[in-house]
């Protein structure tokens, strides 16, 4: 699968930012790329209405674009049960050329890790002859390791709680009840061991029991298996039937999750001695393994910016990503890249207009849902062509897209604006974060927020609280000037509230007098085309 490309609008996203990211992701995917739309902030009321209207889920919220474990191809997970024998574990490790195996319970939750070093260390230890009983080794493990054949297995077998022993001449008194005893083809030895009531009789060199001794084994509840191995080989490899639960690492496990940052993974790996580490999903189920070699290559995420090209409007750690494309309709600002990229910037009313054209140019028809999102974004950014940023291109594109979306533009616009401008239940802090952008103008940090309304007088009751919240923000941040633009969509007029520096200079640019740190401006609708240029000019003149 191709590396994923993340497509994002600006912080404090508006409808154009969100819808354009989703639409471009669909176009990229239809062109054979692997793209995902993400968002950098909360969805505002208007955008929430649009996404619900067209039944499109919210893009995933991301606070960082730094590479994560989910961005790399990790090794497959060979999860095993704690009852697995050491011999089988070693076989799995060697066959799959891996260093360790995650050990999980019945619910697939991680309970330990068995590594090559765990098994190797066990071989170096001097285990006593009671290791089988002490480690709760199962009959099945023994049968599997010895490649044995069952001659008799009681319905209720004895517990393998005794020691391991080899029946040799004159060691009769060393064998006790419930021991695990290795015997050759000597009938007298076989009979003596069975009469002792051992838990398991292991016959070597494919030896068998005669009918009489088989009956005796049944009477004494003794399990019997036969193996083609020699007595020496059985004694040597029998301890390998011990379950991995006995040797696995259970405490201080180092694991990683899909959303862990690669930088943090490197740091943890540097502080530990393991060669391989389990990766868990959000339900703590093992989904793979990661090793140091996974972190060698360049892991920067590929990212496409839509509806912005200004560093302070993008994700905070933008330098950790590789910008591969920008699609925007704003001024060209201060985003820089390490190599040439596709940069498409057009003087139209909405980024969605440009992305719609990209669909047309590639001969690809958007889905009805995405066509609807593109319509909504154009209507929102142009205020249904009331904004001076509107162009004939926007009108042309909307006319084509509305047919695919099957919507009545006027009716939909009214519903969308009504949903987006409602102040019901909204606090001043929320309003000031709903559609806000930060700009750096000759070193001066300017924060510009725009609130749309269908009745300017309805906002009068909250203006005092809004201004107090703006003043608090300026006092507690590095923002020099905070500008709030409350726009009446239908009367085509805006009230501008100013806090911080350059208030009088900005008002003069509009040929207005400040009254209580605010002024009214007829025909002022566009933050980008009408407000920001005059703010920039006012600040530049004051500084000079």
MITOR-71434 format. One line per 2 residues: their letters; for each residue x negated, y negated, z of C-alpha. Coordinates in nm, 3 decimals, always signed. Example, Ala and Ser with C-alpha at 12.3 -4.5 7.8 and 13.67 -1.06 7.14 Angstrom:
MITOR-71434
as	-1.230/+0.450/+0.780  -1.367/+0.106/+0.714;
END
This chain:
MITOR-71434
xx	+0.000/+0.000/+0.000  -0.124/-0.349/-0.083;
xx	-0.222/-0.578/+0.203  +0.074/-0.773/+0.331;
xx	+0.110/-1.141/+0.249  +0.284/-1.356/+0.512;
xx	+0.494/-1.647/+0.389  +0.575/-1.926/+0.630;
xx	+0.715/-2.274/+0.645  +0.615/-2.537/+0.898;
xx	+0.657/-2.554/+1.274  +1.005/-2.656/+1.395;
xx	+1.142/-2.514/+1.069  +1.438/-2.662/+0.884;
xx	+1.670/-2.489/+0.639  +1.446/-2.548/+0.336;
xx	+1.143/-2.412/+0.521  +1.312/-2.089/+0.633;
xx	+1.513/-2.020/+0.318  +1.222/-2.091/+0.085;
xx	+0.998/-1.849/+0.277  +1.261/-1.574/+0.258;
xx	+1.326/-1.637/-0.112  +0.958/-1.640/-0.207;
xx	+0.906/-1.315/-0.014  +1.182/-1.151/-0.220;
xx	+1.025/-1.278/-0.543  +0.680/-1.151/-0.445;
xx	+0.819/-0.810/-0.351  +1.006/-0.784/-0.681;
xx	+0.678/-0.863/-0.855  +0.515/-0.565/-0.683;
xx	+0.342/-0.741/-0.395  +0.391/-0.671/-0.025;
xx	+0.527/-0.990/+0.131  +0.706/-1.082/+0.452;
xx	+0.868/-1.411/+0.547  +0.784/-1.527/+0.899;
xx	+0.868/-1.835/+1.103  +0.668/-2.050/+1.343;
xx	+0.951/-2.184/+1.556  +1.312/-2.152/+1.659;
xx	+1.596/-2.160/+1.406  +1.808/-2.477/+1.417;
xx	+2.188/-2.479/+1.417  +2.222/-2.549/+1.047;
xx	+1.982/-2.273/+0.944  +2.146/-2.033/+1.188;
xx	+2.479/-2.098/+1.015  +2.326/-2.042/+0.670;
xx	+2.160/-1.711/+0.760  +2.480/-1.580/+0.920;
xx	+2.690/-1.698/+0.625  +2.481/-1.496/+0.379;
xx	+2.417/-1.212/+0.625  +2.038/-1.249/+0.619;
xx	+1.836/-1.166/+0.934  +1.605/-1.420/+1.096;
xx	+1.243/-1.394/+0.985  +1.007/-1.256/+1.248;
xx	+0.865/-1.519/+1.484  +0.485/-1.532/+1.494;
xx	+0.279/-1.741/+1.731  -0.053/-1.639/+1.579;
xx	-0.184/-1.547/+1.236  -0.497/-1.382/+1.371;
xx	-0.542/-1.024/+1.248  -0.369/-0.757/+1.455;
xx	-0.392/-0.380/+1.478  -0.079/-0.357/+1.259;
xx	-0.278/-0.518/+0.976  -0.530/-0.236/+0.936;
xx	-0.499/+0.121/+0.818  -0.554/+0.329/+1.130;
xx	-0.619/+0.702/+1.141  -0.330/+0.946/+1.175;
xx	-0.244/+1.061/+1.525  -0.291/+1.430/+1.606;
xx	-0.091/+1.441/+1.927  -0.111/+1.764/+2.127;
xx	+0.055/+1.921/+2.429  -0.135/+1.946/+2.756;
xx	-0.104/+2.327/+2.748  -0.318/+2.355/+2.432;
xx	-0.632/+2.562/+2.485  -0.975/+2.403/+2.470;
xx	-1.062/+2.633/+2.182  -0.763/+2.514/+1.978;
xx	-0.840/+2.153/+2.062  -1.196/+2.195/+1.943;
xx	-1.071/+2.356/+1.624  -0.838/+2.060/+1.554;
xx	-1.115/+1.808/+1.620  -1.356/+1.982/+1.385;
xx	-1.106/+2.048/+1.106  -0.984/+1.688/+1.101;
xx	-1.324/+1.530/+1.157  -1.203/+1.327/+1.455;
xx	-1.344/+1.258/+1.799  -1.044/+1.292/+2.027;
xx	-0.682/+1.398/+2.057  -0.403/+1.206/+2.235;
xx	-0.221/+1.431/+2.482  +0.154/+1.363/+2.515;
xx	+0.443/+1.488/+2.727  +0.778/+1.624/+2.607;
xx	+0.896/+1.267/+2.536  +0.587/+1.190/+2.328;
xx	+0.451/+0.955/+2.594  +0.074/+0.942/+2.629;
xx	-0.053/+1.122/+2.941  -0.421/+1.168/+2.857;
xx	-0.695/+1.197/+2.598  -0.911/+1.502/+2.530;
xx	-1.233/+1.420/+2.353  -1.522/+1.611/+2.208;
xx	-1.727/+1.502/+2.506  -1.462/+1.633/+2.750;
xx	-1.483/+1.979/+2.595  -1.860/+1.973/+2.559;
xx	-1.899/+1.872/+2.924  -1.679/+2.163/+3.032;
xx	-1.911/+2.405/+2.854  -2.204/+2.263/+3.046;
xx	-2.032/+2.305/+3.383  -2.082/+2.623/+3.581;
xx	-1.725/+2.736/+3.623  -1.661/+3.013/+3.876;
xx	-1.469/+3.332/+3.795  -1.139/+3.189/+3.924;
xx	-1.115/+2.915/+3.660  -0.830/+3.086/+3.471;
xx	-0.606/+3.097/+3.775  -0.711/+2.756/+3.904;
xx	-0.633/+2.586/+3.571  -0.291/+2.750/+3.524;
xx	-0.404/+2.902/+3.195  -0.117/+3.066/+3.009;
xx	-0.101/+3.422/+2.876  -0.040/+3.275/+2.529;
xx	-0.363/+3.077/+2.541  -0.562/+3.388/+2.631;
xx	-0.398/+3.593/+2.357  -0.467/+3.319/+2.101;
xx	-0.831/+3.262/+2.197  -0.914/+3.635/+2.199;
xx	-0.719/+3.697/+1.876  -0.557/+3.975/+2.077;
xx	-0.266/+4.212/+2.030  -0.007/+4.270/+2.301;
xx	+0.014/+4.634/+2.411  +0.246/+4.561/+2.699;
xx	+0.396/+4.244/+2.847  +0.626/+4.276/+3.152;
xx	+0.955/+4.086/+3.159  +0.836/+3.920/+3.479;
xx	+0.456/+3.925/+3.447  +0.230/+3.870/+3.740;
xx	+0.084/+3.523/+3.784  -0.269/+3.492/+3.645;
xx	-0.395/+3.374/+3.981  -0.694/+3.601/+4.036;
xx	-1.052/+3.590/+3.917  -1.206/+3.712/+3.592;
xx	-1.397/+4.041/+3.618  -1.563/+4.303/+3.402;
xx	-1.502/+4.667/+3.508  -1.842/+4.831/+3.526;
xx	-1.983/+5.131/+3.712  -1.955/+5.117/+4.092;
xx	-1.784/+4.775/+4.111  -1.444/+4.919/+4.201;
xx	-1.421/+4.730/+4.528  -1.484/+4.395/+4.359;
xx	-1.155/+4.408/+4.168  -0.844/+4.281/+4.347;
xx	-0.474/+4.249/+4.279  -0.379/+3.990/+4.013;
xx	-0.732/+3.968/+3.873  -0.794/+3.940/+3.498;
xx	-1.011/+4.236/+3.409  -1.209/+4.319/+3.096;
xx	-1.243/+4.692/+3.023  -1.376/+4.902/+2.735;
xx	-1.245/+5.241/+2.619  -1.326/+5.432/+2.939;
xx	-0.996/+5.597/+3.044  -1.099/+5.629/+3.411;
xx	-1.190/+5.258/+3.427  -0.859/+5.169/+3.264;
xx	-0.663/+5.382/+3.513  -0.850/+5.244/+3.814;
xx	-0.791/+4.885/+3.712  -0.419/+4.939/+3.647;
xx	-0.376/+5.100/+3.990  -0.535/+4.790/+4.147;
xx	-0.235/+4.589/+4.024  -0.428/+4.339/+3.817;
xx	-0.233/+4.067/+3.637  -0.394/+4.122/+3.297;
xx	-0.597/+4.406/+3.149  -0.805/+4.306/+2.846;
xx	-0.923/+4.601/+2.632  -1.228/+4.530/+2.415;
xx	-1.343/+4.673/+2.080  -0.976/+4.729/+1.983;
xx	-0.940/+4.994/+2.254  -0.595/+5.139/+2.327;
xx	-0.407/+5.291/+2.620  -0.277/+5.644/+2.599;
xx	+0.091/+5.701/+2.667  +0.029/+5.805/+3.027;
xx	-0.167/+5.488/+3.111  +0.084/+5.271/+2.926;
xx	+0.357/+5.407/+3.155  +0.129/+5.346/+3.453;
xx	+0.084/+4.981/+3.341  +0.460/+4.941/+3.325;
xx	+0.502/+5.088/+3.673  +0.242/+4.846/+3.813;
xx	+0.369/+4.543/+3.617  +0.031/+4.497/+3.447;
xx	+0.009/+4.305/+3.117  -0.221/+4.464/+2.862;
xx	-0.379/+4.317/+2.548  -0.636/+4.455/+2.307;
xx	-0.895/+4.255/+2.114  -1.153/+4.343/+1.854;
xx	-1.417/+4.143/+2.043  -1.692/+4.296/+2.252;
xx	-1.699/+4.276/+2.628  -1.974/+4.014/+2.611;
xx	-1.776/+3.797/+2.364  -1.456/+3.824/+2.566;
xx	-1.635/+3.718/+2.884  -1.800/+3.435/+2.695;
xx	-1.498/+3.279/+2.526  -1.222/+3.358/+2.777;
xx	-1.281/+3.026/+2.962  -1.201/+2.848/+2.637;
xx	-0.837/+2.942/+2.692  -0.823/+2.691/+2.978;
xx	-0.562/+2.422/+2.889  -0.688/+2.079/+2.796;
xx	-0.487/+1.934/+3.084  -0.768/+2.063/+3.308;
xx	-1.043/+1.869/+3.128  -0.868/+1.571/+2.964;
xx	-0.919/+1.209/+3.072  -0.611/+1.094/+3.262;
xx	-0.716/+0.773/+3.437  -0.835/+0.436/+3.307;
xx	-0.719/+0.513/+2.953  -0.800/+0.243/+2.698;
xx	-0.517/+0.212/+2.447  -0.406/-0.050/+2.196;
xx	-0.072/-0.162/+2.058  +0.031/-0.267/+1.707;
xx	+0.053/-0.634/+1.802  -0.286/-0.653/+1.979;
xx	-0.524/-0.905/+1.825  -0.834/-0.760/+1.661;
xx	-1.055/-1.002/+1.857  -0.919/-0.859/+2.183;
xx	-0.963/-0.503/+2.052  -1.330/-0.570/+1.975;
xx	-1.384/-0.708/+2.323  -1.225/-0.407/+2.494;
xx	-1.415/-0.163/+2.276  -1.742/-0.335/+2.366;
xx	-1.666/-0.276/+2.734  -1.587/+0.095/+2.698;
xx	-1.774/+0.406/+2.585  -1.507/+0.585/+2.383;
xx	-1.543/+0.656/+2.011  -1.171/+0.656/+1.934;
xx	-0.863/+0.496/+2.092  -0.488/+0.571/+2.068;
xx	-0.257/+0.309/+1.915  +0.095/+0.285/+2.060;
xx	+0.414/+0.134/+1.920  +0.651/-0.091/+2.116;
xx	+0.805/+0.218/+2.277  +0.463/+0.342/+2.391;
xx	+0.468/+0.632/+2.147  +0.135/+0.726/+1.988;
xx	+0.126/+0.626/+1.620  -0.242/+0.663/+1.540;
xx	-0.604/+0.621/+1.641  -0.846/+0.335/+1.592;
xx	-1.226/+0.340/+1.599  -1.501/+0.081/+1.573;
xx	-1.547/+0.139/+1.201  -1.194/+0.009/+1.139;
xx	-1.309/-0.337/+1.249  -1.605/-0.376/+1.014;
xx	-1.430/-0.524/+0.709  -1.283/-0.872/+0.664;
xx	-0.946/-0.856/+0.835  -0.814/-1.206/+0.766;
xx	-0.442/-1.210/+0.696  -0.326/-1.350/+0.365;
xx	-0.079/-1.634/+0.401  +0.134/-1.851/+0.173;
xx	+0.247/-2.192/+0.294  +0.582/-2.328/+0.180;
xx	+0.736/-2.670/+0.242  +0.415/-2.808/+0.398;
xx	+0.044/-2.848/+0.337  -0.053/-3.039/+0.650;
xx	-0.274/-2.865/+0.907  -0.093/-2.988/+1.219;
xx	+0.241/-2.872/+1.079  +0.116/-2.517/+1.026;
xx	+0.035/-2.234/+1.264  -0.226/-2.327/+1.526;
xx	-0.487/-2.070/+1.424  -0.454/-2.127/+1.049;
xx	-0.834/-2.100/+1.014  -0.804/-1.731/+1.106;
xx	-0.604/-1.665/+0.790  -0.679/-1.672/+0.418;
xx	-0.445/-1.915/+0.244  -0.372/-1.774/-0.101;
xx	-0.096/-2.008/-0.222  +0.093/-2.326/-0.134;
xx	+0.436/-2.422/-0.266  +0.548/-2.767/-0.153;
xx	+0.722/-3.091/-0.243  +0.553/-3.326/+0.007;
xx	+0.245/-3.544/-0.012  -0.087/-3.359/-0.039;
xx	-0.243/-3.372/+0.305  -0.533/-3.206/+0.487;
xx	-0.511/-2.830/+0.441  -0.841/-2.696/+0.312;
xx	-0.930/-2.354/+0.169  -1.253/-2.161/+0.119;
xx	-1.175/-2.067/-0.240  -0.946/-2.177/-0.525;
xx	-0.578/-2.096/-0.472  -0.245/-2.131/-0.649;
xx	-0.112/-2.473/-0.543  +0.226/-2.579/-0.676;
xx	+0.349/-2.921/-0.574  +0.638/-3.093/-0.750;
xx	+0.822/-3.421/-0.678  +1.164/-3.265/-0.627;
xx	+1.414/-3.278/-0.343  +1.354/-2.931/-0.204;
xx	+1.091/-2.658/-0.200  +1.378/-2.420/-0.279;
xx	+1.410/-2.591/-0.618  +1.051/-2.497/-0.704;
xx	+1.094/-2.139/-0.587  +1.417/-2.110/-0.789;
xx	+1.220/-2.217/-1.095  +0.962/-1.947/-1.017;
xx	+1.241/-1.687/-1.029  +1.354/-1.821/-1.367;
xx	+0.999/-1.835/-1.506  +0.936/-1.471/-1.414;
xx	+1.268/-1.357/-1.561  +1.382/-1.225/-1.221;
xx	+1.731/-1.273/-1.086  +1.746/-1.329/-0.709;
xx	+1.988/-1.131/-0.497  +2.320/-1.299/-0.419;
xx	+2.204/-1.355/-0.060  +1.878/-1.522/-0.161;
xx	+2.055/-1.730/-0.427  +2.284/-1.851/-0.149;
xx	+1.988/-1.940/+0.072  +1.828/-2.137/-0.212;
xx	+2.153/-2.327/-0.267  +2.178/-2.407/+0.105;
xx	+1.817/-2.532/+0.116  +1.868/-2.763/-0.183;
xx	+2.193/-2.899/-0.038  +2.028/-2.951/+0.301;
xx	+1.711/-3.125/+0.183  +1.888/-3.351/-0.069;
xx	+2.189/-3.413/+0.159  +2.398/-3.293/-0.136;
xx	+2.214/-3.540/-0.364  +2.267/-3.840/-0.136;
xx	+1.895/-3.851/-0.056  +1.668/-4.063/-0.281;
xx	+1.441/-3.758/-0.310  +1.706/-3.586/-0.523;
xx	+1.622/-3.521/-0.887  +1.800/-3.396/-1.196;
xx	+1.594/-3.077/-1.157  +1.754/-3.014/-0.817;
xx	+2.100/-3.056/-0.969  +2.018/-2.826/-1.260;
xx	+1.882/-2.553/-1.032  +2.173/-2.574/-0.788;
xx	+2.420/-2.545/-1.074  +2.254/-2.218/-1.186;
xx	+2.206/-2.071/-0.840  +2.561/-2.141/-0.719;
xx	+2.694/-1.905/-0.987  +2.474/-1.620/-0.863;
xx	+2.563/-1.702/-0.500  +2.933/-1.732/-0.588;
xx	+2.995/-2.034/-0.364  +3.191/-2.358/-0.390;
xx	+2.913/-2.611/-0.327  +3.129/-2.888/-0.178;
xx	+3.315/-2.659/+0.060  +2.999/-2.480/+0.167;
xx	+2.811/-2.809/+0.218  +3.086/-2.943/+0.442;
xx	+3.080/-2.627/+0.659  +2.701/-2.627/+0.676;
xx	+2.669/-2.996/+0.768  +2.942/-2.959/+1.028;
xx	+2.761/-2.666/+1.190  +2.424/-2.839/+1.175;
xx	+2.532/-3.178/+1.311  +2.738/-3.058/+1.604;
xx	+2.590/-3.184/+1.932  +2.808/-2.959/+2.144;
xx	+2.607/-2.793/+2.420  +2.276/-2.928/+2.291;
xx	+2.029/-3.091/+2.530  +1.807/-3.387/+2.434;
xx	+1.490/-3.173/+2.435  +1.655/-2.925/+2.197;
xx	+1.768/-3.203/+1.961  +1.418/-3.351/+1.952;
xx	+1.269/-3.016/+1.853  +1.527/-2.914/+1.593;
xx	+1.378/-3.095/+1.288  +1.050/-3.257/+1.382;
xx	+0.713/-3.296/+1.211  +0.379/-3.424/+1.332;
xx	+0.160/-3.644/+1.115  -0.191/-3.782/+1.150;
xx	-0.218/-4.128/+0.997  -0.568/-4.274/+1.011;
xx	-0.630/-4.090/+1.336  -0.297/-4.193/+1.489;
xx	-0.069/-3.905/+1.591  +0.288/-3.972/+1.483;
xx	+0.583/-3.747/+1.564  +0.893/-3.792/+1.347;
xx	+1.225/-3.626/+1.427  +1.540/-3.645/+1.219;
xx	+1.890/-3.567/+1.346  +2.181/-3.552/+1.105;
xx	+2.535/-3.644/+1.202  +2.870/-3.683/+1.033;
xx	+2.960/-3.969/+1.270  +2.680/-4.198/+1.393;
xx	+2.892/-4.335/+1.677  +2.922/-3.984/+1.826;
xx	+2.551/-3.991/+1.917  +2.570/-4.311/+2.121;
xx	+2.640/-4.125/+2.446  +2.314/-3.927/+2.426;
xx	+2.082/-4.201/+2.296  +1.956/-4.301/+2.641;
xx	+1.865/-3.943/+2.730  +1.701/-3.896/+2.392;
xx	+1.483/-4.203/+2.440  +1.384/-4.094/+2.792;
xx	+1.281/-3.753/+2.657  +1.078/-3.924/+2.382;
xx	+0.901/-4.145/+2.635  +0.818/-3.844/+2.851;
xx	+0.675/-3.662/+2.549  +0.449/-3.957/+2.457;
xx	+0.329/-3.986/+2.818  +0.242/-3.616/+2.848;
xx	+0.093/-3.548/+2.502  -0.154/-3.696/+2.255;
xx	+0.128/-3.847/+2.047  +0.084/-4.221/+1.992;
xx	+0.418/-4.294/+1.823  +0.747/-4.106/+1.840;
xx	+1.008/-4.195/+1.577  +1.365/-4.063/+1.591;
xx	+1.582/-4.104/+1.282  +1.954/-4.037/+1.337;
xx	+2.112/-4.014/+0.992  +2.482/-4.043/+0.911;
xx	+2.515/-3.822/+0.604  +2.835/-3.971/+0.466;
xx	+2.787/-4.340/+0.551  +2.426/-4.310/+0.424;
xx	+2.277/-4.508/+0.710  +2.020/-4.426/+0.977;
xx	+1.949/-4.551/+1.325  +1.577/-4.551/+1.403;
xx	+1.460/-4.527/+1.767  +1.092/-4.598/+1.836;
xx	+0.875/-4.508/+2.135  +0.503/-4.569/+2.184;
xx	+0.273/-4.780/+1.967  +0.338/-4.975/+1.644;
xx	+0.713/-5.021/+1.710  +0.733/-5.382/+1.593;
xx	+0.508/-5.318/+1.292  +0.730/-5.034/+1.174;
xx	+1.049/-5.241/+1.220  +0.895/-5.527/+1.019;
xx	+0.832/-5.291/+0.727  +1.209/-5.237/+0.713;
xx	+1.263/-5.612/+0.758  +1.451/-5.535/+1.079;
xx	+1.439/-5.671/+1.433  +1.407/-5.428/+1.722;
xx	+1.703/-5.432/+1.957  +1.638/-5.207/+2.255;
xx	+1.357/-5.031/+2.061  +1.590/-4.937/+1.773;
xx	+1.727/-5.070/+1.447  +1.981/-4.972/+1.179;
xx	+1.878/-4.927/+0.817  +2.133/-4.890/+0.539;
xx	+2.049/-4.636/+0.270  +1.769/-4.479/+0.479;
xx	+1.812/-4.103/+0.437  +1.477/-3.950/+0.355;
xx	+1.202/-3.903/+0.613  +0.956/-3.804/+0.341;
xx	+1.022/-4.065/+0.072  +1.156/-4.364/+0.266;
xx	+1.051/-4.347/+0.632  +0.702/-4.197/+0.634;
xx	+0.549/-4.425/+0.366  +0.653/-4.735/+0.562;
xx	+0.525/-4.589/+0.889  +0.190/-4.516/+0.720;
xx	+0.175/-4.865/+0.574  +0.262/-5.031/+0.905;
xx	-0.005/-4.840/+1.097  -0.270/-4.903/+0.831;
xx	-0.204/-5.276/+0.829  -0.209/-5.297/+1.208;
xx	-0.538/-5.107/+1.232  -0.701/-5.322/+0.964;
END
